[in-house]
Every structure is written in structure tokens, then in C-alpha cells.
Amino acid sequence: MSSFRVLESVLRPLSYWYNQDNIEEVAIDREKQVWLRLRGKRAYPWVMYEDEKLSKEYLTDLLYIIANTYEKPFDPMQGTPLVFTDLPGGHRFSAIAGQNVMYDENDLTGGVALTIRVHSEEVAFGLADYGLEQGKSLLKINPLKDLKDPDDPYERLLLYIKRGDHVLISGATATGKTTFLNNLLKILDPHKRVITIEDTRELIVPHKNRVHLVMSRTGQTNEMNYSDIIDLVVRFTPDAIIGGELSTKNADAIWQLMGTGHDNFFATIHAESSEAAFKAFIDRIMATNPHIDQVKTMNEMRKKLKVVQINREGNLRAITEVT
């Protein structure tokens, strides 16, 4: 039996889902659960089903078989945790396994997460499907983008979250940045698909459709780097990306991801003011990308980023800026 025949046989529990009608994407965030992104204009396109066949053991074995079939390097124990390829039928497959994906805070062994972008030759879109029709104005996907920021800082922050803005939470050590970020996540639309990128699992995400990616600063022993993270995250089609704390290792990747067109990008940074936060962000980017245009990058940050500044005096913590 050829390797492709073996692959098709092993794929059956998973292909049951992506071979159904009107499926745009299949995502698995943790074992025995499958998320389907339905085709068409829907406010909340993701639906979740339970499937006992999609165990961690099955998914891990499947990744090894896919990698062997397409002669891709894959061994999460030896430093190659990613698999990118096209499955039979032209379906785009992206997956990660091992300790870089950690669904639960106390999970020491890691897990498996994957997405399949379903290929269909039967789906045909005309210009009108993209809102482009003669004599009509361009469709506004998010009318909130045109709203003027309220004067009230509380209302302003709520608008930032609802509108899908990028928010940088700035503050010195022990000002409660991560705690504040965890509270913002409670406000974020619960129907959104969330991807987190952290060096230590600290974020508490209430959203059911979520993947936690971990890139340890001290314990990273595999070959996965932040360029791989960028490729993986854009293939995982998130509705929101949570970047955790900005460091010299991840700042350039986070900045690149902020330019990929995704809404709701949150991150934290050590700084004493909004102006200092922009400068600190650029300094961290330059640690791995020293040739950036600092003036241009600063101007882009001012347009793209909203800063929430938290300061502390004794035991009193307070938000002092919502830019």
C-alpha cells in the first residue's frame, strides 16, 4: 500500500469534518474537540463539536504520518514541532505539537493544535460577494472604525476593545499589567477565536475557541523561532491575538503580526508613560532588527496603537492614561 493510501486511511476521522458541505475551515485547539468555520456571511461563523476519535494520541500519530508522507521534518521531542503542507484534495494543513502549545496552565507535556483551510472548487465568488457593485459605496465591514474616540476614558477603552483596536498596556513592575489584561479579555467578544503568545503561561482566556502558544525565554530547546510563530499564527486565522509581555526576543515578531490585518491585538510592556511605551517598544524591536526606520516606526505606532498606562503609588494602582 502506498504512503498516500495509508495517509488517506489514517485521515478518515479528521476528513469526516473537512469533507462536509459549506465548511471553510477546521480547527482543533485541544483533543476531542473540533471547531468548524462555516462558509457564508455569518456574524459568528465558528461552531464546536465533540469527537472522541480526535484524541491526542491520534492527532500526534497523524502528524508523524503526514510529515513522513510529504518528507517534512517533524519531531516535537527533538525540536521540530511544526507541520505545514497540503492534504489530498488541496486542503491547506498547519499544525503544531509539543510543549509550544499549552492549553491548560498545569499541562507539562504540551498538546496538539491544527487548522485545515478547506479547498473547494465549487465555491465561486463574484465582485458583489465582496460588496463591490456599480453605483454603490464600498461596504464598511466595521462601522465603529469611523467613530470619534469619546472624551470619557472608560468609554474610550470599551470602544477600543469593541472596535478591534490594538491595545498596549504599559506600566512599571508590579503595577498589575497582566491582571488588567486578563480583565480586558473578559470584555472581549466571547465568540472570537483567540491565539495567545507567551513566554510563560499567565493569561486566563475565557473564550472556548483558543490556542495558547508558549515560547519560553529560558527553557526553549527546540528549533522553533518567532518567524515560525508568525507563519503559524496567520495560518491559524485568529480573531484576536494576545501577545503577553513584550521582550527583546518577541517585539519584532509582535510588531509584524500587528501589521497582518488582525483585530484586537493586546500586549503589555514595561514603561512609565505612553510616550515611553512607544520608545521601549522600538528599543525592543531593534534588539533583533537594528535597521528599522525609527521615525517611520514611531509614526506607525502612534496611528496603530492605543496605550493604557498603569502607574502605582504605594499600594494604589491607577490608570493614568488611555491614549
Secondary structure, 3 states (H helix, E strand, C coil): CCHHHHHHHHHHHHHHHHCCCCEEEEEECCCCEEEEEECCCCCCCEEEEECCCCCHHHHHHHHHHHHHHCCCCCECCCCECEEEEEECCCEEEEEEEECCECCCCCCCCCEEEEEEECCCCCCCCCHHHHCCCCCCCCCCCCHHHHCCCCCCHHHHHHHHHHHCCEEEEEECCCCCHHHHHHHHHHHCCCCCCEEEEECCCCCCCCCCCEEEEECCCCCCCCCCCHHHHHHHHHHCCCCEEEEEECCCCCHHHHHHHHCCCCCCEEEEEECCCHHHHHHHHHHHHHHHCCCCCHHHHHHHHHHHEEEEEEEEECCEEEEEEEC
